[in-house]
Amino acid sequence: HLLGDDLLVRSPAGYVLTPRAETMRAPLQEALLLVNSCIAQEPSFDPIKAAGVFRFSTPDRLSLALLPPLLERLQRFAPGMTLQVMTADRQQGLDLVDVDRIDLALGWFDEIPSHLQSEYLMDESLFCGFRPGHPIARRGAKFSIDAVLSYPHLVVSATGTRRAIFDDLLLRHGLRRKALVAVTNFTVVPQLLHQGDMIGVFTQFAADVFRTSSELATRPVPIDVGRISTTMVWQSRYDRDRRHHWLRQQIKRVYSDLSRRTRGHHARRA
């Protein structure tokens, strides 16, 4: 009916194709083979040959330790790929994932919507950071939470407020700290801590970076306020995408290496 032709007609030997059907036979076979190949074959991803941009968000505290080794892995295994990293915290990161501005978000999230995929990476303890020779580190000085809170604090908050994760955790113990300076990133943190008696509280990886690259002294927070978890979040439609899966595997590998290195350092100190 659609083609205005019978396509198949009876003959003494059974059904045979009409001339119109014969002309359609070869093009239809090619079309069906193409459809079959699209359905049967998964798109491949070869990192060595790939080109494009990996986009993700992370709070500034994670960028310090994560980006250098991740970039090193990309230059080694996927030299044609580039990174676009946005500084975002909690809800902002989830919003960026939702509108597809990034491939995935890293961070500590209060609640992850059920329509998004996620994978837990690790927990980090909190550490105090301060200049060498700080009064709190003098011989005989008691390193207690009361002593830590008796000094002014440097607060890093991506949201631009004077509060960070540590303040929320302190409130659970009925405690507060005095924020003398609040900044939105870690750029000036070492300089500010070196020039006075302020104390900063950072997650373990960030504190390790400050200890090794900026020669700040670090000590674990002297109160059990829990640990800060890092989770990776992405859209469900990318869950089986090979390119996306490769990126997630690289991030997981970097976290595994960082965790092993940190455990080794603290074991040597012990």
KETORZA-136129 format. One record per residue (C-alpha): x, y, z; residue number from 1; residue in three letters. Coordinates in Angstrom, 2 decimals, always signed. Layout:
{{X, Y, Z}, NUM, ALA}
...
END
This chain:
{{+0.00, +0.00, +0.00}, 1, HIS}
{{+2.75, +2.46, +0.92}, 2, LEU}
{{+4.90, +1.65, -2.14}, 3, LEU}
{{+2.09, +1.13, -4.67}, 4, GLY}
{{+3.51, -2.32, -5.51}, 5, ASP}
{{+2.71, -5.93, -4.56}, 6, ASP}
{{+6.40, -6.67, -3.80}, 7, LEU}
{{+5.64, -10.44, -3.60}, 8, LEU}
{{+3.48, -12.22, -6.23}, 9, VAL}
{{+2.50, -15.85, -6.72}, 10, ARG}
{{+4.20, -18.00, -9.34}, 11, SER}
{{+4.26, -21.76, -10.10}, 12, PRO}
{{+7.37, -21.97, -7.90}, 13, ALA}
{{+5.87, -19.97, -5.05}, 14, GLY}
{{+6.23, -16.28, -4.20}, 15, TYR}
{{+8.67, -14.19, -6.22}, 16, VAL}
{{+9.84, -10.58, -5.94}, 17, LEU}
{{+8.49, -7.91, -8.25}, 18, THR}
{{+10.98, -5.71, -10.13}, 19, PRO}
{{+10.37, -2.95, -7.53}, 20, ARG}
{{+11.20, -5.33, -4.72}, 21, ALA}
{{+14.35, -6.49, -6.53}, 22, GLU}
{{+15.64, -2.89, -6.74}, 23, THR}
{{+15.04, -2.46, -3.01}, 24, MET}
{{+16.74, -5.69, -1.95}, 25, ARG}
{{+20.41, -4.54, -1.88}, 26, ALA}
{{+19.83, -1.07, -0.28}, 27, PRO}
{{+17.64, -2.62, +2.42}, 28, LEU}
{{+20.27, -5.27, +3.18}, 29, GLN}
{{+22.88, -2.51, +3.63}, 30, GLU}
{{+20.53, -0.49, +5.84}, 31, ALA}
{{+19.73, -3.49, +8.04}, 32, LEU}
{{+23.43, -4.33, +8.41}, 33, LEU}
{{+24.09, -0.72, +9.47}, 34, LEU}
{{+21.26, -0.82, +12.02}, 35, VAL}
{{+22.52, -4.14, +13.33}, 36, ASN}
{{+26.06, -2.82, +13.76}, 37, SER}
{{+24.78, +0.24, +15.65}, 38, CYS}
{{+22.81, -1.93, +18.06}, 39, ILE}
{{+25.27, -4.81, +18.46}, 40, ALA}
{{+28.53, -2.89, +18.82}, 41, GLN}
{{+29.28, -0.71, +21.83}, 42, GLU}
{{+31.10, +2.57, +21.09}, 43, PRO}
{{+34.77, +2.12, +21.91}, 44, SER}
{{+37.01, +4.50, +23.84}, 45, PHE}
{{+40.74, +4.46, +23.26}, 46, ASP}
{{+42.29, +7.01, +25.67}, 47, PRO}
{{+45.50, +7.23, +23.63}, 48, ILE}
{{+43.57, +8.34, +20.53}, 49, LYS}
{{+40.77, +10.26, +22.30}, 50, ALA}
{{+40.35, +14.02, +22.12}, 51, ALA}
{{+38.01, +16.27, +24.04}, 52, GLY}
{{+37.41, +17.68, +27.51}, 53, VAL}
{{+36.75, +16.02, +30.84}, 54, PHE}
{{+34.60, +18.36, +32.94}, 55, ARG}
{{+34.08, +18.01, +36.68}, 56, PHE}
{{+33.56, +20.07, +39.81}, 57, SER}
{{+35.33, +19.78, +43.14}, 58, THR}
{{+35.64, +21.87, +46.30}, 59, PRO}
{{+38.92, +23.73, +46.48}, 60, ASP}
{{+40.19, +21.48, +49.29}, 61, ARG}
{{+40.18, +18.48, +46.94}, 62, LEU}
{{+41.81, +20.30, +44.02}, 63, SER}
{{+45.04, +20.75, +45.98}, 64, LEU}
{{+45.83, +17.06, +46.17}, 65, ALA}
{{+43.76, +15.61, +43.31}, 66, LEU}
{{+44.57, +17.73, +40.26}, 67, LEU}
{{+48.37, +17.33, +39.97}, 68, PRO}
{{+48.37, +13.48, +39.92}, 69, PRO}
{{+45.19, +13.34, +37.82}, 70, LEU}
{{+46.70, +15.66, +35.22}, 71, LEU}
{{+49.84, +13.54, +35.23}, 72, GLU}
{{+47.78, +10.42, +34.46}, 73, ARG}
{{+45.91, +12.16, +31.65}, 74, LEU}
{{+49.11, +13.38, +30.01}, 75, GLN}
{{+50.48, +9.85, +30.18}, 76, ARG}
{{+47.45, +7.78, +29.15}, 77, PHE}
{{+45.14, +10.25, +27.33}, 78, ALA}
{{+47.37, +13.01, +25.93}, 79, PRO}
{{+44.64, +14.37, +23.66}, 80, GLY}
{{+42.19, +15.00, +26.52}, 81, MET}
{{+42.05, +18.22, +28.53}, 82, THR}
{{+40.58, +19.11, +31.93}, 83, LEU}
{{+37.98, +21.71, +32.82}, 84, GLN}
{{+37.62, +21.95, +36.59}, 85, VAL}
{{+35.02, +24.12, +38.32}, 86, MET}
{{+35.23, +24.97, +42.02}, 87, THR}
{{+31.87, +24.07, +43.55}, 88, ALA}
{{+30.63, +22.87, +46.91}, 89, ASP}
{{+27.74, +20.60, +47.91}, 90, ARG}
{{+24.49, +21.72, +46.27}, 91, GLN}
{{+26.21, +23.75, +43.56}, 92, GLN}
{{+28.05, +20.66, +42.34}, 93, GLY}
{{+24.83, +18.64, +42.16}, 94, LEU}
{{+23.15, +21.46, +40.24}, 95, ASP}
{{+25.97, +21.49, +37.68}, 96, LEU}
{{+25.58, +17.74, +37.16}, 97, VAL}
{{+21.81, +18.11, +36.71}, 98, ASP}
{{+22.12, +20.68, +33.92}, 99, VAL}
{{+24.93, +18.68, +32.26}, 100, ASP}
{{+27.57, +21.42, +32.60}, 101, ARG}
{{+29.98, +18.86, +34.04}, 102, ILE}
{{+30.58, +15.12, +33.67}, 103, ASP}
{{+30.69, +14.52, +37.42}, 104, LEU}
{{+30.91, +16.24, +40.79}, 105, ALA}
{{+33.24, +15.42, +43.67}, 106, LEU}
{{+32.70, +16.40, +47.27}, 107, GLY}
{{+30.76, +15.92, +50.46}, 108, TRP}
{{+27.02, +16.06, +49.76}, 109, PHE}
{{+24.29, +16.32, +52.39}, 110, ASP}
{{+21.85, +14.34, +50.24}, 111, GLU}
{{+22.23, +12.87, +46.75}, 112, ILE}
{{+19.03, +12.83, +44.62}, 113, PRO}
{{+17.86, +9.34, +43.66}, 114, SER}
{{+17.98, +10.12, +39.93}, 115, HIS}
{{+21.77, +10.57, +40.06}, 116, LEU}
{{+24.43, +7.86, +40.27}, 117, GLN}
{{+27.13, +8.03, +42.95}, 118, SER}
{{+30.13, +6.18, +44.31}, 119, GLU}
{{+31.80, +6.65, +47.66}, 120, TYR}
{{+35.55, +7.27, +47.43}, 121, LEU}
{{+36.93, +7.70, +50.95}, 122, MET}
{{+36.77, +9.47, +54.31}, 123, ASP}
{{+39.26, +12.07, +55.53}, 124, GLU}
{{+40.06, +13.16, +59.06}, 125, SER}
{{+40.38, +16.84, +59.94}, 126, LEU}
{{+43.72, +18.46, +60.77}, 127, PHE}
{{+44.73, +21.77, +62.26}, 128, CYS}
{{+47.27, +23.78, +60.29}, 129, GLY}
{{+49.44, +26.58, +61.71}, 130, PHE}
{{+52.87, +28.13, +61.36}, 131, ARG}
{{+55.96, +26.43, +62.81}, 132, PRO}
{{+56.70, +27.97, +66.19}, 133, GLY}
{{+53.04, +28.69, +66.91}, 134, HIS}
{{+52.41, +29.05, +70.67}, 135, PRO}
{{+50.04, +26.07, +70.63}, 136, ILE}
{{+52.89, +23.80, +69.56}, 137, ALA}
{{+55.40, +24.86, +72.22}, 138, ARG}
{{+56.74, +22.21, +74.55}, 139, ARG}
{{+54.39, +21.75, +77.46}, 140, GLY}
{{+51.47, +23.49, +75.72}, 141, ALA}
{{+48.29, +21.47, +75.91}, 142, LYS}
{{+46.90, +20.67, +72.46}, 143, PHE}
{{+43.21, +20.45, +73.30}, 144, SER}
{{+40.10, +21.63, +71.50}, 145, ILE}
{{+39.80, +24.47, +74.03}, 146, ASP}
{{+43.33, +25.56, +73.17}, 147, ALA}
{{+42.62, +25.32, +69.43}, 148, VAL}
{{+39.47, +27.41, +69.75}, 149, LEU}
{{+41.21, +30.03, +71.89}, 150, SER}
{{+43.09, +31.28, +68.81}, 151, TYR}
{{+41.55, +33.11, +65.86}, 152, PRO}
{{+40.80, +30.95, +62.83}, 153, HIS}
{{+41.21, +31.21, +59.08}, 154, LEU}
{{+38.08, +29.83, +57.40}, 155, VAL}
{{+37.93, +28.65, +53.80}, 156, VAL}
{{+34.39, +28.51, +52.43}, 157, SER}
{{+33.55, +28.17, +48.73}, 158, ALA}
{{+30.12, +29.67, +49.39}, 159, THR}
{{+31.63, +32.96, +50.56}, 160, GLY}
{{+30.29, +32.69, +54.11}, 161, THR}
{{+32.24, +32.66, +57.38}, 162, ARG}
{{+31.35, +29.02, +58.01}, 163, ARG}
{{+32.74, +25.74, +56.73}, 164, ALA}
{{+32.20, +22.03, +57.38}, 165, ILE}
{{+34.20, +22.19, +60.62}, 166, PHE}
{{+31.80, +24.80, +62.06}, 167, ASP}
{{+28.82, +22.51, +61.47}, 168, ASP}
{{+30.64, +19.65, +63.19}, 169, LEU}
{{+31.62, +21.85, +66.14}, 170, LEU}
{{+28.00, +22.86, +66.71}, 171, LEU}
{{+27.13, +19.23, +67.41}, 172, ARG}
{{+29.42, +19.55, +70.46}, 173, HIS}
{{+28.04, +22.95, +71.39}, 174, GLY}
{{+31.30, +24.65, +70.34}, 175, LEU}
{{+32.14, +27.62, +68.11}, 176, ARG}
{{+35.29, +29.19, +66.74}, 177, ARG}
{{+36.16, +32.79, +65.99}, 178, LYS}
{{+36.74, +33.42, +62.28}, 179, ALA}
{{+39.24, +36.24, +61.96}, 180, LEU}
{{+39.55, +35.86, +58.17}, 181, VAL}
{{+37.27, +34.06, +55.70}, 182, ALA}
{{+38.35, +33.35, +52.12}, 183, VAL}
{{+36.77, +31.41, +49.25}, 184, THR}
{{+39.87, +29.48, +48.15}, 185, ASN}
{{+43.21, +28.20, +49.42}, 186, PHE}
{{+45.51, +30.51, +47.43}, 187, THR}
{{+46.53, +32.79, +50.31}, 188, VAL}
{{+46.09, +30.29, +53.15}, 189, VAL}
{{+49.80, +29.45, +53.65}, 190, PRO}
{{+50.84, +33.11, +53.59}, 191, GLN}
{{+48.16, +34.17, +56.07}, 192, LEU}
{{+48.91, +31.33, +58.48}, 193, LEU}
{{+52.65, +31.96, +58.36}, 194, HIS}
{{+52.33, +35.61, +59.35}, 195, GLN}
{{+50.36, +35.26, +62.58}, 196, GLY}
{{+48.79, +32.97, +65.14}, 197, ASP}
{{+45.68, +31.99, +63.19}, 198, MET}
{{+44.78, +28.32, +62.91}, 199, ILE}
{{+43.12, +26.65, +59.97}, 200, GLY}
{{+41.24, +23.35, +59.94}, 201, VAL}
{{+41.51, +21.29, +56.77}, 202, PHE}
{{+40.82, +17.82, +55.52}, 203, THR}
{{+43.72, +15.38, +55.59}, 204, GLN}
{{+44.83, +15.63, +51.94}, 205, PHE}
{{+44.79, +19.44, +51.96}, 206, ALA}
{{+46.72, +19.49, +55.24}, 207, ALA}
{{+49.32, +17.12, +53.77}, 208, ASP}
{{+49.81, +19.45, +50.80}, 209, VAL}
{{+50.29, +22.44, +53.12}, 210, PHE}
{{+52.74, +20.47, +55.26}, 211, ARG}
{{+54.92, +19.37, +52.35}, 212, THR}
{{+54.72, +22.36, +49.99}, 213, SER}
{{+54.19, +25.29, +52.39}, 214, SER}
{{+55.98, +23.98, +55.52}, 215, GLU}
{{+53.00, +24.45, +57.78}, 216, LEU}
{{+52.72, +22.37, +60.94}, 217, ALA}
{{+49.72, +20.03, +61.12}, 218, THR}
{{+48.07, +18.06, +63.91}, 219, ARG}
{{+44.83, +16.07, +64.05}, 220, PRO}
{{+41.87, +18.01, +65.44}, 221, VAL}
{{+41.87, +17.10, +69.17}, 222, PRO}
{{+38.18, +16.14, +69.34}, 223, ILE}
{{+36.14, +13.44, +67.65}, 224, ASP}
{{+34.07, +15.41, +65.16}, 225, VAL}
{{+33.89, +12.56, +62.67}, 226, GLY}
{{+35.36, +12.32, +59.20}, 227, ARG}
{{+34.57, +14.04, +55.90}, 228, ILE}
{{+33.50, +11.72, +53.10}, 229, SER}
{{+34.17, +12.30, +49.42}, 230, THR}
{{+31.69, +10.97, +46.87}, 231, THR}
{{+31.60, +11.04, +43.09}, 232, MET}
{{+28.22, +11.90, +41.47}, 233, VAL}
{{+27.15, +11.73, +37.82}, 234, TRP}
{{+24.08, +11.49, +35.59}, 235, GLN}
{{+22.56, +8.03, +35.07}, 236, SER}
{{+22.84, +8.34, +31.29}, 237, ARG}
{{+26.65, +8.31, +31.60}, 238, TYR}
{{+26.72, +5.23, +33.81}, 239, ASP}
{{+27.76, +2.77, +31.04}, 240, ARG}
{{+29.54, +5.26, +28.80}, 241, ASP}
{{+33.11, +4.01, +28.29}, 242, ARG}
{{+34.67, +7.46, +28.14}, 243, ARG}
{{+32.96, +8.47, +31.38}, 244, HIS}
{{+33.79, +5.16, +33.04}, 245, HIS}
{{+37.48, +5.64, +32.16}, 246, TRP}
{{+37.51, +9.08, +33.82}, 247, LEU}
{{+35.90, +7.69, +36.97}, 248, ARG}
{{+38.51, +4.92, +37.10}, 249, GLN}
{{+41.35, +7.44, +36.87}, 250, GLN}
{{+39.93, +9.49, +39.74}, 251, ILE}
{{+39.53, +6.35, +41.84}, 252, LYS}
{{+43.12, +5.36, +41.10}, 253, ARG}
{{+44.41, +8.78, +42.17}, 254, VAL}
{{+42.45, +8.58, +45.43}, 255, TYR}
{{+43.81, +5.11, +46.09}, 256, SER}
{{+47.39, +6.33, +45.57}, 257, ASP}
{{+46.84, +9.39, +47.79}, 258, LEU}
{{+45.33, +7.29, +50.55}, 259, SER}
{{+48.22, +4.80, +50.47}, 260, ARG}
{{+50.78, +7.61, +50.55}, 261, ARG}
{{+49.05, +9.30, +53.48}, 262, THR}
{{+48.83, +6.07, +55.47}, 263, ARG}
{{+52.55, +5.50, +54.88}, 264, GLY}
{{+53.45, +8.99, +56.11}, 265, HIS}
{{+51.43, +8.71, +59.31}, 266, HIS}
{{+52.77, +5.22, +59.96}, 267, ALA}
{{+56.34, +6.54, +59.75}, 268, ARG}
{{+55.49, +9.39, +62.12}, 269, ARG}
{{+53.96, +6.94, +64.58}, 270, ALA}
END
